[in-house]
Amino acid sequence: MIDLGRAIKTAATTGKVVYGVQQAEKAVESGDAKLVIISNNCPSELLRSGDHGVKTYKYEGTNMDLGALAGKPFSVSAIAVLDKGASNILSL
């Protein structure tokens, strides 16, 4: 079992990660996203459906919890990993 918070932070510092529904949807549509992490109250139909061909991890907490886990002072409903960097996040 990997530590999701640590994996997100490592991916954000050594790779490339975008936060938020709009950014995550753009990354999925452009084919840049390798993994999408969504909160259990994510408002995006596209990201929740899983019909976009990108591996999706459903985080069991709310957008407030996911934002805190990612070390952000705001709520985050979706995170798209574009480059995992030195993290093991793609093994989710």
C-alpha positions as CSV (number, residue, x, y, z in Angstrom):
1,M,0.0,0.0,0.0
2,I,1.5,3.3,-1.0
3,D,1.2,6.6,0.9
4,L,-1.0,8.6,-1.4
5,G,-0.1,12.0,0.2
6,R,3.6,11.3,-0.1
7,A,3.2,10.0,-3.7
8,I,1.2,13.1,-4.8
9,K,3.8,15.4,-3.2
10,T,6.7,13.5,-4.8
11,A,5.0,13.5,-8.2
12,A,4.3,17.3,-7.8
13,T,8.0,18.1,-6.9
14,T,9.8,15.8,-9.3
15,G,7.3,15.4,-12.1
16,K,4.3,17.3,-13.3
17,V,0.8,17.4,-11.7
18,V,-2.2,19.6,-12.3
19,Y,-4.9,20.4,-9.8
20,G,-8.6,21.0,-10.3
21,V,-11.4,19.6,-12.5
22,Q,-10.8,21.9,-15.5
23,Q,-7.1,21.3,-15.6
24,A,-7.6,17.5,-15.2
25,E,-10.2,17.4,-17.9
26,K,-7.9,19.3,-20.3
27,A,-5.0,16.9,-19.5
28,V,-7.3,13.8,-20.1
29,E,-8.7,15.3,-23.4
30,S,-5.2,16.1,-24.7
31,G,-3.9,12.7,-23.8
32,D,-1.3,14.1,-21.4
33,A,-2.7,12.5,-18.2
34,K,-1.2,9.2,-17.0
35,L,-3.5,9.0,-13.9
36,V,-6.4,10.9,-12.6
37,I,-7.2,11.0,-8.8
38,I,-10.7,12.2,-8.0
39,S,-12.4,12.9,-4.7
40,N,-15.7,11.2,-3.8
41,N,-17.6,14.4,-4.5
42,C,-15.9,15.3,-7.7
43,P,-18.5,17.2,-9.9
44,S,-17.0,16.2,-13.3
45,E,-19.1,13.6,-15.2
46,L,-16.2,13.0,-17.6
47,L,-13.7,12.2,-14.8
48,R,-16.2,10.1,-12.7
49,S,-17.4,8.1,-15.7
50,G,-14.0,6.6,-16.3
51,D,-14.8,6.5,-20.1
52,H,-11.8,8.5,-21.0
53,G,-9.1,5.9,-21.3
54,V,-7.0,7.1,-18.4
55,K,-6.5,5.2,-15.2
56,T,-8.7,6.7,-12.5
57,Y,-8.2,6.4,-8.8
58,K,-11.2,7.2,-6.7
59,Y,-10.0,8.8,-3.4
60,E,-12.5,7.9,-0.6
61,G,-12.4,11.4,1.0
62,T,-14.0,14.7,0.0
63,N,-12.4,17.5,-2.1
64,M,-11.4,19.2,1.2
65,D,-9.6,16.0,2.3
66,L,-7.8,15.5,-1.1
67,G,-6.7,19.2,-1.0
68,A,-5.2,18.7,2.5
69,L,-3.6,15.4,1.5
70,A,-1.9,17.2,-1.5
71,G,-0.7,19.9,0.8
72,K,-2.9,22.6,-0.7
73,P,-4.7,25.2,1.4
74,F,-7.9,24.7,-0.8
75,S,-10.2,21.9,-1.8
76,V,-9.1,19.8,-4.8
77,S,-11.7,17.6,-6.6
78,A,-9.3,16.2,-9.2
79,I,-5.6,15.8,-9.7
80,A,-4.1,14.7,-13.0
81,V,-0.6,13.2,-13.0
82,L,1.2,14.1,-16.3
83,D,4.7,12.9,-15.3
84,K,5.2,10.7,-12.2
85,G,8.7,12.0,-11.6
86,A,10.4,10.0,-8.9
87,S,7.1,8.8,-7.3
88,N,5.5,5.4,-7.4
89,I,2.0,7.0,-7.9
90,L,1.2,5.1,-11.1
91,S,1.1,1.8,-9.2
92,L,-2.2,2.9,-7.5
